[in-house]
Amino acid sequence: MRLENNQKKKRTKWWIALGATVTILAGASLGALSAYNWSPEETIEGLFGTSATTSISQNNHEERSIDEDIKEITRTDKDDDAPIDEPAEDGDTVYPDEPERTPETLEEPIYVKDVLIANKQYPLPSGYAPGENPEARAAYNEMQAAALEAGYSLVAFSTYRSYDYQTDLYNRYVEQHGQEEADRFSARPGYSEHQTGLGFDIGAEGQEEHWASDSFKDTEEAKWLAENAHQYGFILRYPAGKEHITGYQYESWHFRYLGKDLATKVYNSGLTLEEYLGI
Ligand SMILES: [Zn+2]
């Protein structure tokens, strides 16, 4: 399978890169090398559940974090034949050069028409740490039960992420892919919808290989979510072909809780949240 071959190629490249690093660091202490490798436990506890950790670590004998693996699969998909949205050219979908507000200067989160908003133009205060929203969790549980009735076993593998966690995650992606590319799929700290406690990354149980990957969109679970999530209060936040509006590539797994009424209105409008709110 192409993906597997690419993964092998990627792994080969990774080992070459690691080999080069080891050579470069030959004179340095082992401590430098372990700093290069991220602690899987740390990453997994923050972004993924323990069950996912186990299954992925069994499949990989390398000291890599689970989200590196997942993101690498995503990038591999995109490199080949997945439709790629053009990088945003519109000034509204990139980080402003001279922002009026920053996570460091902002005191309160911003609501537009009573909707808490987090995107590249509307950061959250760095100290804003509400945790996972209980109403969103209850709605998710209801949706999960309904999906199970329909034969699909959903897993919310990443929900609330703190400012500090997002800092680590984003910095790592910048190291791996460069800032321009990282900005297309990972939020800078203070700009992530996951910090609101209302963003849910959803996958299918037992299909970890599709988590946070382009390939999720072709699963039955993704199709069920795309058609039904609004009935439980969630919208597909970053739809295909809307990178120039949302600032992010298509993420078939990322859902935002809005409540049933608003989610249904946004779904029926066919608009992104930004368009619907007129921002
Ligand atoms: Zn997400």
py3Dmol code that shows the C-alpha trace and the ligand (Angstrom):
import py3Dmol

protein = """\
ATOM      1  CA  MET A   1       0.000   0.000   0.000  1.00  0.00           C
ATOM      2  CA  ARG A   2       1.246   3.394  -0.951  1.00  0.00           C
ATOM      3  CA  LEU A   3       0.788   4.869   2.482  1.00  0.00           C
ATOM      4  CA  GLU A   4       2.781   2.101   4.092  1.00  0.00           C
ATOM      5  CA  ASN A   5       5.559   2.531   1.570  1.00  0.00           C
ATOM      6  CA  ASN A   6       5.583   6.216   2.210  1.00  0.00           C
ATOM      7  CA  GLN A   7       5.609   5.609   5.903  1.00  0.00           C
ATOM      8  CA  LYS A   8       8.577   3.333   5.431  1.00  0.00           C
ATOM      9  CA  LYS A   9      10.276   5.975   3.355  1.00  0.00           C
ATOM     10  CA  LYS A  10       9.468   8.562   5.977  1.00  0.00           C
ATOM     11  CA  ARG A  11      10.790   6.301   8.664  1.00  0.00           C
ATOM     12  CA  THR A  12      13.955   5.698   6.679  1.00  0.00           C
ATOM     13  CA  LYS A  13      14.373   9.434   6.327  1.00  0.00           C
ATOM     14  CA  TRP A  14      13.709   9.812  10.001  1.00  0.00           C
ATOM     15  CA  TRP A  15      16.391   7.299  10.865  1.00  0.00           C
ATOM     16  CA  ILE A  16      18.810   9.007   8.520  1.00  0.00           C
ATOM     17  CA  ALA A  17      17.985  12.277  10.226  1.00  0.00           C
ATOM     18  CA  LEU A  18      18.439  10.682  13.615  1.00  0.00           C
ATOM     19  CA  GLY A  19      21.738   9.156  12.496  1.00  0.00           C
ATOM     20  CA  ALA A  20      22.917  12.555  11.351  1.00  0.00           C
ATOM     21  CA  THR A  21      21.856  14.037  14.632  1.00  0.00           C
ATOM     22  CA  VAL A  22      23.708  11.386  16.579  1.00  0.00           C
ATOM     23  CA  THR A  23      26.818  12.043  14.494  1.00  0.00           C
ATOM     24  CA  ILE A  24      26.563  15.755  15.043  1.00  0.00           C
ATOM     25  CA  LEU A  25      25.995  15.285  18.692  1.00  0.00           C
ATOM     26  CA  ALA A  26      28.690  12.624  19.036  1.00  0.00           C
ATOM     27  CA  GLY A  27      30.793  14.868  21.148  1.00  0.00           C
ATOM     28  CA  ALA A  28      27.843  16.062  23.141  1.00  0.00           C
ATOM     29  CA  SER A  29      26.278  14.384  26.105  1.00  0.00           C
ATOM     30  CA  LEU A  30      23.546  11.756  25.900  1.00  0.00           C
ATOM     31  CA  GLY A  31      21.330  14.298  27.528  1.00  0.00           C
ATOM     32  CA  ALA A  32      21.252  16.273  24.297  1.00  0.00           C
ATOM     33  CA  LEU A  33      20.002  13.235  22.423  1.00  0.00           C
ATOM     34  CA  SER A  34      17.231  12.496  24.847  1.00  0.00           C
ATOM     35  CA  ALA A  35      16.113  16.105  24.582  1.00  0.00           C
ATOM     36  CA  TYR A  36      15.771  15.560  20.832  1.00  0.00           C
ATOM     37  CA  ASN A  37      13.352  12.707  21.446  1.00  0.00           C
ATOM     38  CA  TRP A  38      10.150  13.773  23.090  1.00  0.00           C
ATOM     39  CA  SER A  39       8.858  11.797  25.971  1.00  0.00           C
ATOM     40  CA  PRO A  40       5.974   9.665  24.672  1.00  0.00           C
ATOM     41  CA  GLU A  41       4.316   9.589  28.066  1.00  0.00           C
ATOM     42  CA  GLU A  42       4.180  13.335  28.288  1.00  0.00           C
ATOM     43  CA  THR A  43       2.651  13.693  24.850  1.00  0.00           C
ATOM     44  CA  ILE A  44       0.193  10.883  25.242  1.00  0.00           C
ATOM     45  CA  GLU A  45      -1.114  12.072  28.560  1.00  0.00           C
ATOM     46  CA  GLY A  46      -1.712  15.503  27.146  1.00  0.00           C
ATOM     47  CA  LEU A  47      -3.170  14.727  23.772  1.00  0.00           C
ATOM     48  CA  PHE A  48      -4.276  11.133  23.761  1.00  0.00           C
ATOM     49  CA  GLY A  49      -5.694   8.479  26.034  1.00  0.00           C
ATOM     50  CA  THR A  50      -3.629   5.658  27.433  1.00  0.00           C
ATOM     51  CA  SER A  51      -5.358   2.985  25.354  1.00  0.00           C
ATOM     52  CA  ALA A  52      -4.255   4.727  22.173  1.00  0.00           C
ATOM     53  CA  THR A  53      -0.758   4.904  23.480  1.00  0.00           C
ATOM     54  CA  THR A  54      -0.561   1.220  24.009  1.00  0.00           C
ATOM     55  CA  SER A  55      -1.738   0.243  20.576  1.00  0.00           C
ATOM     56  CA  ILE A  56       0.434   2.752  18.758  1.00  0.00           C
ATOM     57  CA  SER A  57       3.534   1.982  20.767  1.00  0.00           C
ATOM     58  CA  GLN A  58       3.074  -1.675  19.993  1.00  0.00           C
ATOM     59  CA  ASN A  59       3.174  -0.860  16.308  1.00  0.00           C
ATOM     60  CA  ASN A  60       6.210   1.346  16.526  1.00  0.00           C
ATOM     61  CA  HIS A  61       9.497   0.433  18.045  1.00  0.00           C
ATOM     62  CA  GLU A  62      10.785   3.928  17.817  1.00  0.00           C
ATOM     63  CA  GLU A  63      10.897   6.487  20.557  1.00  0.00           C
ATOM     64  CA  ARG A  64       8.333   8.701  18.943  1.00  0.00           C
ATOM     65  CA  SER A  65       5.264  10.371  20.251  1.00  0.00           C
ATOM     66  CA  ILE A  66       1.857   9.273  19.035  1.00  0.00           C
ATOM     67  CA  ASP A  67       0.919  12.611  17.546  1.00  0.00           C
ATOM     68  CA  GLU A  68       4.161  12.750  15.594  1.00  0.00           C
ATOM     69  CA  ASP A  69       3.170   9.435  14.044  1.00  0.00           C
ATOM     70  CA  ILE A  70      -0.338  10.572  13.307  1.00  0.00           C
ATOM     71  CA  LYS A  71       0.706  13.916  11.925  1.00  0.00           C
ATOM     72  CA  GLU A  72       3.337  12.266   9.789  1.00  0.00           C
ATOM     73  CA  ILE A  73       0.686  10.055   8.227  1.00  0.00           C
ATOM     74  CA  THR A  74      -1.387  13.159   7.594  1.00  0.00           C
ATOM     75  CA  ARG A  75       1.479  14.912   5.893  1.00  0.00           C
ATOM     76  CA  THR A  76       2.300  11.827   3.856  1.00  0.00           C
ATOM     77  CA  ASP A  77      -1.258  11.661   2.597  1.00  0.00           C
ATOM     78  CA  LYS A  78      -1.196  15.270   1.635  1.00  0.00           C
ATOM     79  CA  ASP A  79       2.155  15.058  -0.102  1.00  0.00           C
ATOM     80  CA  ASP A  80       0.738  12.648  -2.631  1.00  0.00           C
ATOM     81  CA  ASP A  81      -2.782  12.827  -3.876  1.00  0.00           C
ATOM     82  CA  ALA A  82      -5.059  14.408  -1.310  1.00  0.00           C
ATOM     83  CA  PRO A  83      -6.597  17.668  -2.478  1.00  0.00           C
ATOM     84  CA  ILE A  84      -4.597  20.451  -0.935  1.00  0.00           C
ATOM     85  CA  ASP A  85      -6.154  23.776  -0.187  1.00  0.00           C
ATOM     86  CA  GLU A  86      -3.984  26.628  -1.248  1.00  0.00           C
ATOM     87  CA  PRO A  87      -2.318  28.378   1.658  1.00  0.00           C
ATOM     88  CA  ALA A  88      -4.352  31.307   2.805  1.00  0.00           C
ATOM     89  CA  GLU A  89      -3.672  34.533   0.985  1.00  0.00           C
ATOM     90  CA  ASP A  90      -6.499  36.452   2.548  1.00  0.00           C
ATOM     91  CA  GLY A  91      -5.228  38.674   5.350  1.00  0.00           C
ATOM     92  CA  ASP A  92      -8.102  37.527   7.556  1.00  0.00           C
ATOM     93  CA  THR A  93      -6.896  33.945   7.718  1.00  0.00           C
ATOM     94  CA  VAL A  94      -3.273  34.422   8.654  1.00  0.00           C
ATOM     95  CA  TYR A  95      -1.828  35.743  11.874  1.00  0.00           C
ATOM     96  CA  PRO A  96      -1.678  39.538  11.726  1.00  0.00           C
ATOM     97  CA  ASP A  97       1.820  41.034  11.650  1.00  0.00           C
ATOM     98  CA  GLU A  98       0.830  43.657  14.174  1.00  0.00           C
ATOM     99  CA  PRO A  99      -2.023  42.157  16.177  1.00  0.00           C
ATOM    100  CA  GLU A 100      -4.323  44.484  18.103  1.00  0.00           C
ATOM    101  CA  ARG A 101      -4.594  41.794  20.750  1.00  0.00           C
ATOM    102  CA  THR A 102      -2.376  38.910  21.793  1.00  0.00           C
ATOM    103  CA  PRO A 103      -2.829  36.071  24.287  1.00  0.00           C
ATOM    104  CA  GLU A 104      -0.461  37.943  26.581  1.00  0.00           C
ATOM    105  CA  THR A 105      -2.332  41.262  26.504  1.00  0.00           C
ATOM    106  CA  LEU A 106      -5.898  39.980  26.334  1.00  0.00           C
ATOM    107  CA  GLU A 107      -7.724  39.821  29.670  1.00  0.00           C
ATOM    108  CA  GLU A 108     -10.996  38.165  28.648  1.00  0.00           C
ATOM    109  CA  PRO A 109     -11.903  35.776  25.832  1.00  0.00           C
ATOM    110  CA  ILE A 110     -13.831  37.318  22.940  1.00  0.00           C
ATOM    111  CA  TYR A 111     -17.462  36.544  22.200  1.00  0.00           C
ATOM    112  CA  VAL A 112     -19.018  37.402  18.848  1.00  0.00           C
ATOM    113  CA  LYS A 113     -22.830  37.288  18.975  1.00  0.00           C
ATOM    114  CA  ASP A 114     -22.532  35.306  22.218  1.00  0.00           C
ATOM    115  CA  VAL A 115     -20.240  32.750  20.616  1.00  0.00           C
ATOM    116  CA  LEU A 116     -16.787  32.244  22.131  1.00  0.00           C
ATOM    117  CA  ILE A 117     -14.382  32.567  19.239  1.00  0.00           C
ATOM    118  CA  ALA A 118     -10.792  31.399  18.840  1.00  0.00           C
ATOM    119  CA  ASN A 119      -9.035  31.727  15.506  1.00  0.00           C
ATOM    120  CA  LYS A 120      -6.004  33.449  14.013  1.00  0.00           C
ATOM    121  CA  GLN A 121      -7.611  36.876  14.451  1.00  0.00           C
ATOM    122  CA  TYR A 122      -9.188  36.215  17.838  1.00  0.00           C
ATOM    123  CA  PRO A 123      -6.790  34.788  20.401  1.00  0.00           C
ATOM    124  CA  LEU A 124      -7.623  33.654  23.911  1.00  0.00           C
ATOM    125  CA  PRO A 125      -5.912  35.053  26.993  1.00  0.00           C
ATOM    126  CA  SER A 126      -2.879  32.922  27.841  1.00  0.00           C
ATOM    127  CA  GLY A 127      -4.261  32.470  31.347  1.00  0.00           C
ATOM    128  CA  TYR A 128      -7.662  31.291  30.119  1.00  0.00           C
ATOM    129  CA  ALA A 129      -7.922  27.700  31.342  1.00  0.00           C
ATOM    130  CA  PRO A 130     -11.555  26.597  31.599  1.00  0.00           C
ATOM    131  CA  GLY A 131     -10.913  22.865  31.155  1.00  0.00           C
ATOM    132  CA  GLU A 132     -13.211  20.707  29.087  1.00  0.00           C
ATOM    133  CA  ASN A 133     -16.673  22.216  28.864  1.00  0.00           C
ATOM    134  CA  PRO A 134     -19.117  19.982  30.790  1.00  0.00           C
ATOM    135  CA  GLU A 135     -22.081  20.839  28.555  1.00  0.00           C
ATOM    136  CA  ALA A 136     -20.028  19.937  25.485  1.00  0.00           C
ATOM    137  CA  ARG A 137     -18.969  16.665  27.119  1.00  0.00           C
ATOM    138  CA  ALA A 138     -22.571  15.778  27.950  1.00  0.00           C
ATOM    139  CA  ALA A 139     -23.579  16.518  24.350  1.00  0.00           C
ATOM    140  CA  TYR A 140     -20.665  14.453  23.098  1.00  0.00           C
ATOM    141  CA  ASN A 141     -21.728  11.539  25.284  1.00  0.00           C
ATOM    142  CA  GLU A 142     -25.234  11.754  23.850  1.00  0.00           C
ATOM    143  CA  MET A 143     -23.806  11.786  20.321  1.00  0.00           C
ATOM    144  CA  GLN A 144     -21.495   8.877  21.104  1.00  0.00           C
ATOM    145  CA  ALA A 145     -24.464   6.825  22.347  1.00  0.00           C
ATOM    146  CA  ALA A 146     -26.458   7.630  19.201  1.00  0.00           C
ATOM    147  CA  ALA A 147     -23.498   6.712  17.002  1.00  0.00           C
ATOM    148  CA  LEU A 148     -23.184   3.407  18.829  1.00  0.00           C
ATOM    149  CA  GLU A 149     -26.851   2.703  18.091  1.00  0.00           C
ATOM    150  CA  ALA A 150     -26.017   3.253  14.434  1.00  0.00           C
ATOM    151  CA  GLY A 151     -23.069   0.862  14.752  1.00  0.00           C
ATOM    152  CA  TYR A 152     -20.190   3.321  15.149  1.00  0.00           C
ATOM    153  CA  SER A 153     -17.902   3.506  18.147  1.00  0.00           C
ATOM    154  CA  LEU A 154     -16.537   7.036  18.523  1.00  0.00           C
ATOM    155  CA  VAL A 155     -13.586   8.241  20.608  1.00  0.00           C
ATOM    156  CA  ALA A 156     -12.889  11.862  21.518  1.00  0.00           C
ATOM    157  CA  PHE A 157      -9.107  11.551  21.496  1.00  0.00           C
ATOM    158  CA  SER A 158      -8.271  15.218  22.140  1.00  0.00           C
ATOM    159  CA  THR A 159     -10.525  17.827  23.701  1.00  0.00           C
ATOM    160  CA  TYR A 160      -9.320  20.540  26.087  1.00  0.00           C
ATOM    161  CA  ARG A 161      -5.697  21.541  25.639  1.00  0.00           C
ATOM    162  CA  SER A 162      -4.033  24.087  27.890  1.00  0.00           C
ATOM    163  CA  TYR A 163      -2.013  27.061  26.669  1.00  0.00           C
ATOM    164  CA  ASP A 164       1.184  25.405  27.903  1.00  0.00           C
ATOM    165  CA  TYR A 165       0.412  22.129  26.208  1.00  0.00           C
ATOM    166  CA  GLN A 166      -0.339  23.891  22.929  1.00  0.00           C
ATOM    167  CA  THR A 167       2.979  25.727  23.261  1.00  0.00           C
ATOM    168  CA  ASP A 168       4.869  22.424  23.342  1.00  0.00           C
ATOM    169  CA  LEU A 169       2.821  20.912  20.530  1.00  0.00           C
ATOM    170  CA  TYR A 170       3.138  23.896  18.201  1.00  0.00           C
ATOM    171  CA  ASN A 171       6.857  24.347  18.827  1.00  0.00           C
ATOM    172  CA  ARG A 172       7.437  20.727  17.976  1.00  0.00           C
ATOM    173  CA  TYR A 173       5.542  21.028  14.682  1.00  0.00           C
ATOM    174  CA  VAL A 174       7.520  24.144  13.797  1.00  0.00           C
ATOM    175  CA  GLU A 175      10.750  22.219  14.393  1.00  0.00           C
ATOM    176  CA  GLN A 176       9.534  19.411  12.172  1.00  0.00           C
ATOM    177  CA  HIS A 177       7.812  21.264   9.354  1.00  0.00           C
ATOM    178  CA  GLY A 178       8.796  24.924   9.588  1.00  0.00           C
ATOM    179  CA  GLN A 179       6.490  27.659  10.803  1.00  0.00           C
ATOM    180  CA  GLU A 180       4.611  28.359   7.570  1.00  0.00           C
ATOM    181  CA  GLU A 181       3.540  24.737   7.174  1.00  0.00           C
ATOM    182  CA  ALA A 182       2.876  24.247  10.892  1.00  0.00           C
ATOM    183  CA  ASP A 183       0.525  27.246  10.847  1.00  0.00           C
ATOM    184  CA  ARG A 184      -1.695  25.427   8.355  1.00  0.00           C
ATOM    185  CA  PHE A 185      -2.541  22.549  10.668  1.00  0.00           C
ATOM    186  CA  SER A 186      -1.603  23.567  14.209  1.00  0.00           C
ATOM    187  CA  ALA A 187      -2.619  26.637  16.153  1.00  0.00           C
ATOM    188  CA  ARG A 188      -0.110  28.858  17.867  1.00  0.00           C
ATOM    189  CA  PRO A 189      -0.503  28.863  21.653  1.00  0.00           C
ATOM    190  CA  GLY A 190      -3.422  31.076  22.641  1.00  0.00           C
ATOM    191  CA  TYR A 191      -5.136  30.617  19.258  1.00  0.00           C
ATOM    192  CA  SER A 192      -6.316  27.017  19.521  1.00  0.00           C
ATOM    193  CA  GLU A 193      -9.990  26.197  19.721  1.00  0.00           C
ATOM    194  CA  HIS A 194      -8.987  23.327  21.979  1.00  0.00           C
ATOM    195  CA  GLN A 195      -8.116  25.884  24.680  1.00  0.00           C
ATOM    196  CA  THR A 196     -11.803  26.870  24.832  1.00  0.00           C
ATOM    197  CA  GLY A 197     -12.751  23.392  26.057  1.00  0.00           C
ATOM    198  CA  LEU A 198     -15.294  23.277  23.209  1.00  0.00           C
ATOM    199  CA  GLY A 199     -13.182  21.661  20.473  1.00  0.00           C
ATOM    200  CA  PHE A 200     -13.358  17.872  20.156  1.00  0.00           C
ATOM    201  CA  ASP A 201     -11.110  15.763  17.951  1.00  0.00           C
ATOM    202  CA  ILE A 202     -13.071  12.623  17.210  1.00  0.00           C
ATOM    203  CA  GLY A 203     -12.037   9.298  15.745  1.00  0.00           C
ATOM    204  CA  ALA A 204     -13.238   5.710  15.613  1.00  0.00           C
ATOM    205  CA  GLU A 205     -12.346   3.201  18.282  1.00  0.00           C
ATOM    206  CA  GLY A 206      -9.789   0.684  17.050  1.00  0.00           C
ATOM    207  CA  GLN A 207      -8.881   2.818  14.018  1.00  0.00           C
ATOM    208  CA  GLU A 208      -6.088   4.869  15.508  1.00  0.00           C
ATOM    209  CA  GLU A 209      -4.356   4.961  12.135  1.00  0.00           C
ATOM    210  CA  HIS A 210      -7.042   7.393  10.947  1.00  0.00           C
ATOM    211  CA  TRP A 211      -7.006   9.664  13.982  1.00  0.00           C
ATOM    212  CA  ALA A 212      -6.143  13.246  13.058  1.00  0.00           C
ATOM    213  CA  SER A 213      -5.441  12.005   9.547  1.00  0.00           C
ATOM    214  CA  ASP A 214      -6.904  12.907   6.158  1.00  0.00           C
ATOM    215  CA  SER A 215      -7.870   9.276   5.782  1.00  0.00           C
ATOM    216  CA  PHE A 216     -10.508   9.673   8.513  1.00  0.00           C
ATOM    217  CA  LYS A 217     -12.791  11.473   6.075  1.00  0.00           C
ATOM    218  CA  ASP A 218     -13.387   8.253   4.143  1.00  0.00           C
ATOM    219  CA  THR A 219     -14.481   6.240   7.166  1.00  0.00           C
ATOM    220  CA  GLU A 220     -18.137   5.502   7.896  1.00  0.00           C
ATOM    221  CA  GLU A 221     -17.710   7.195  11.284  1.00  0.00           C
ATOM    222  CA  ALA A 222     -16.588  10.448   9.654  1.00  0.00           C
ATOM    223  CA  LYS A 223     -19.543  10.354   7.271  1.00  0.00           C
ATOM    224  CA  TRP A 224     -21.941   9.731  10.130  1.00  0.00           C
ATOM    225  CA  LEU A 225     -20.441  12.634  12.082  1.00  0.00           C
ATOM    226  CA  ALA A 226     -20.550  15.010   9.128  1.00  0.00           C
ATOM    227  CA  GLU A 227     -24.253  14.294   8.664  1.00  0.00           C
ATOM    228  CA  ASN A 228     -25.370  14.077  12.288  1.00  0.00           C
ATOM    229  CA  ALA A 229     -23.082  16.020  14.612  1.00  0.00           C
ATOM    230  CA  HIS A 230     -25.179  19.201  14.420  1.00  0.00           C
ATOM    231  CA  GLN A 231     -28.124  17.391  15.981  1.00  0.00           C
ATOM    232  CA  TYR A 232     -26.013  17.043  19.110  1.00  0.00           C
ATOM    233  CA  GLY A 233     -24.634  20.564  19.003  1.00  0.00           C
ATOM    234  CA  PHE A 234     -21.377  20.117  17.084  1.00  0.00           C
ATOM    235  CA  ILE A 235     -20.194  21.506  13.765  1.00  0.00           C
ATOM    236  CA  LEU A 236     -17.376  20.374  11.513  1.00  0.00           C
ATOM    237  CA  ARG A 237     -15.199  23.380  12.199  1.00  0.00           C
ATOM    238  CA  TYR A 238     -12.667  23.258   9.340  1.00  0.00           C
ATOM    239  CA  PRO A 239     -14.466  22.006   6.225  1.00  0.00           C
ATOM    240  CA  ALA A 240     -12.802  21.144   2.915  1.00  0.00           C
ATOM    241  CA  GLY A 241     -12.010  24.052   0.626  1.00  0.00           C
ATOM    242  CA  LYS A 242     -12.446  26.690   3.343  1.00  0.00           C
ATOM    243  CA  GLU A 243      -8.866  27.216   4.420  1.00  0.00           C
ATOM    244  CA  HIS A 244      -9.006  30.730   2.991  1.00  0.00           C
ATOM    245  CA  ILE A 245     -11.792  31.474   5.486  1.00  0.00           C
ATOM    246  CA  THR A 246     -11.033  29.394   8.582  1.00  0.00           C
ATOM    247  CA  GLY A 247      -7.249  29.552   8.271  1.00  0.00           C
ATOM    248  CA  TYR A 248      -6.929  25.773   8.562  1.00  0.00           C
ATOM    249  CA  GLN A 249      -6.801  22.820   6.227  1.00  0.00           C
ATOM    250  CA  TYR A 250      -9.735  20.433   6.100  1.00  0.00           C
ATOM    251  CA  GLU A 251      -9.947  18.543   9.389  1.00  0.00           C
ATOM    252  CA  SER A 252     -12.620  15.867   9.128  1.00  0.00           C
ATOM    253  CA  TRP A 253     -12.058  14.994  12.801  1.00  0.00           C
ATOM    254  CA  HIS A 254     -12.287  18.420  14.505  1.00  0.00           C
ATOM    255  CA  PHE A 255     -15.706  19.415  15.843  1.00  0.00           C
ATOM    256  CA  ARG A 256     -16.749  22.504  17.759  1.00  0.00           C
ATOM    257  CA  TYR A 257     -19.568  22.535  20.267  1.00  0.00           C
ATOM    258  CA  LEU A 258     -22.097  25.345  19.726  1.00  0.00           C
ATOM    259  CA  GLY A 259     -25.269  23.898  21.220  1.00  0.00           C
ATOM    260  CA  LYS A 260     -27.982  22.197  19.206  1.00  0.00           C
ATOM    261  CA  ASP A 261     -29.835  25.294  17.975  1.00  0.00           C
ATOM    262  CA  LEU A 262     -26.847  27.215  16.712  1.00  0.00           C
ATOM    263  CA  ALA A 263     -25.039  24.144  15.375  1.00  0.00           C
ATOM    264  CA  THR A 264     -28.135  23.246  13.358  1.00  0.00           C
ATOM    265  CA  LYS A 265     -28.425  26.792  12.016  1.00  0.00           C
ATOM    266  CA  VAL A 266     -24.766  26.876  10.996  1.00  0.00           C
ATOM    267  CA  TYR A 267     -25.037  23.398   9.447  1.00  0.00           C
ATOM    268  CA  ASN A 268     -28.133  24.352   7.450  1.00  0.00           C
ATOM    269  CA  SER A 269     -26.509  27.577   6.263  1.00  0.00           C
ATOM    270  CA  GLY A 270     -23.622  25.647   4.703  1.00  0.00           C
ATOM    271  CA  LEU A 271     -21.304  28.367   6.020  1.00  0.00           C
ATOM    272  CA  THR A 272     -18.205  28.235   8.169  1.00  0.00           C
ATOM    273  CA  LEU A 273     -18.482  29.662  11.675  1.00  0.00           C
ATOM    274  CA  GLU A 274     -16.530  32.748  10.569  1.00  0.00           C
ATOM    275  CA  GLU A 275     -18.948  33.386   7.678  1.00  0.00           C
ATOM    276  CA  TYR A 276     -21.989  32.718   9.811  1.00  0.00           C
ATOM    277  CA  LEU A 277     -20.842  35.215  12.453  1.00  0.00           C
ATOM    278  CA  GLY A 278     -19.733  37.701   9.820  1.00  0.00           C
ATOM    279  CA  ILE A 279     -16.179  37.999  11.098  1.00  0.00           C
TER     280      ILE A 279
END
"""
ligand_1 = """\
1
ZN
Zn -8.673 19.621 16.804
"""
view = py3Dmol.view(width=600, height=400)
view.addModel(protein, "pdb")
view.setStyle({"model": 0}, {"cartoon": {"style": "trace"}})
view.addModel(ligand_1, "xyz")
view.setStyle({"model": 1}, {"stick": {}})
view.zoomTo()
view.show()
